[in-house]
Amino acid sequence: MTVIIANNTPPAIRGMLKRWFIEPRPNVFVGTVNRKTRDKTLEYIRRNAPELGLLIIASDDSSQGFSIKTYGETNRKEVKISGLLLIAEKWEEDGIG
């Protein structure tokens, strides 16, 4: 399974994503596609909408059963704590303050 959360998806990209995913909420896409289809879809998005921020959660063989990737500017950050992938909503940058 793959979940893609996008920021302000352009209509052309949204339409392309709806070929393989459902959109239960605006800019949230969920589907079960193979890795090759997922990678080609993400490659197409990054090539045609490079300003689009993406958070991708996909099934994986890891101990948690999923992987997390981000592309572009998002208001979430992936963090790894004690070997576990988590999503941070707010964080402080090192050296600031």
C-alpha positions as CSV (number, residue, x, y, z in Angstrom):
1,M,0.0,0.0,0.0
2,T,1.1,3.5,-0.7
3,V,-0.1,6.8,0.8
4,I,0.9,10.1,-0.9
5,I,0.2,13.4,0.9
6,A,0.8,16.4,-1.4
7,N,0.7,20.1,-1.0
8,N,-1.6,22.0,-3.4
9,T,-1.6,19.4,-6.2
10,P,-2.0,20.9,-9.7
11,P,-5.1,19.5,-11.6
12,A,-3.0,17.6,-14.2
13,I,-1.0,15.8,-11.4
14,R,-4.1,15.2,-9.4
15,G,-5.8,13.6,-12.4
16,M,-2.8,11.4,-13.1
17,L,-2.6,10.2,-9.5
18,K,-6.3,9.3,-9.6
19,R,-5.5,6.7,-12.3
20,W,-4.0,4.4,-9.6
21,F,-5.0,5.9,-6.3
22,I,-8.2,7.0,-4.5
23,E,-8.4,10.4,-3.0
24,P,-10.2,10.1,0.3
25,R,-9.4,13.7,1.2
26,P,-8.0,16.6,-0.9
27,N,-4.3,16.0,-1.7
28,V,-4.2,12.6,0.0
29,F,-3.9,9.6,-2.3
30,V,-4.1,5.9,-1.2
31,G,-3.5,2.9,-3.3
32,T,-1.9,-0.5,-3.8
33,V,0.5,-0.3,-6.7
34,N,3.7,-2.2,-7.4
35,R,7.1,-0.5,-6.7
36,K,7.8,0.1,-10.4
37,T,4.5,1.9,-10.9
38,R,5.0,3.9,-7.7
39,D,8.5,4.9,-8.6
40,K,7.6,5.9,-12.2
41,T,4.6,8.0,-10.9
42,L,6.8,9.8,-8.4
43,E,9.4,10.4,-11.0
44,Y,6.8,11.9,-13.3
45,I,5.5,14.2,-10.5
46,R,9.0,15.4,-9.5
47,R,9.8,16.1,-13.2
48,N,6.6,17.9,-14.0
49,A,5.8,19.6,-10.7
50,P,9.2,20.1,-8.9
51,E,7.7,22.7,-6.5
52,L,5.2,20.2,-5.1
53,G,5.9,18.9,-1.6
54,L,5.3,15.2,-1.1
55,L,5.2,12.9,1.9
56,I,5.1,9.2,0.8
57,I,4.5,6.3,3.1
58,A,4.8,2.9,1.4
59,S,4.8,-0.8,2.3
60,D,8.3,-2.1,2.9
61,D,10.2,-5.0,4.3
62,S,11.4,-3.0,7.3
63,S,10.6,-4.0,10.8
64,Q,7.8,-1.4,10.8
65,G,6.4,-2.7,7.5
66,F,6.6,0.7,5.8
67,S,9.1,3.4,4.6
68,I,8.7,7.2,4.7
69,K,10.1,9.6,2.1
70,T,9.7,13.3,1.6
71,Y,10.3,15.4,-1.5
72,G,10.2,19.1,-1.8
73,E,8.9,21.5,0.9
74,T,6.5,19.9,3.4
75,N,5.4,20.9,6.9
76,R,6.4,17.5,8.2
77,K,9.8,16.0,8.7
78,E,10.8,12.3,8.8
79,V,12.9,11.4,11.8
80,K,14.5,8.2,12.9
81,I,14.6,7.6,16.7
82,S,15.9,4.3,18.1
83,G,15.5,2.7,14.6
84,L,11.9,3.7,14.2
85,L,10.6,6.1,11.5
86,L,8.4,8.8,12.8
87,I,6.9,12.0,11.5
88,A,7.6,15.3,13.3
89,E,5.2,18.2,12.9
90,K,7.5,20.8,14.6
91,W,11.2,20.7,15.3
92,E,14.1,23.0,16.2
93,E,17.0,23.3,13.9
94,D,20.5,22.7,15.5
95,G,22.4,25.9,16.2
96,I,19.4,28.2,16.3
97,G,18.4,30.0,19.4
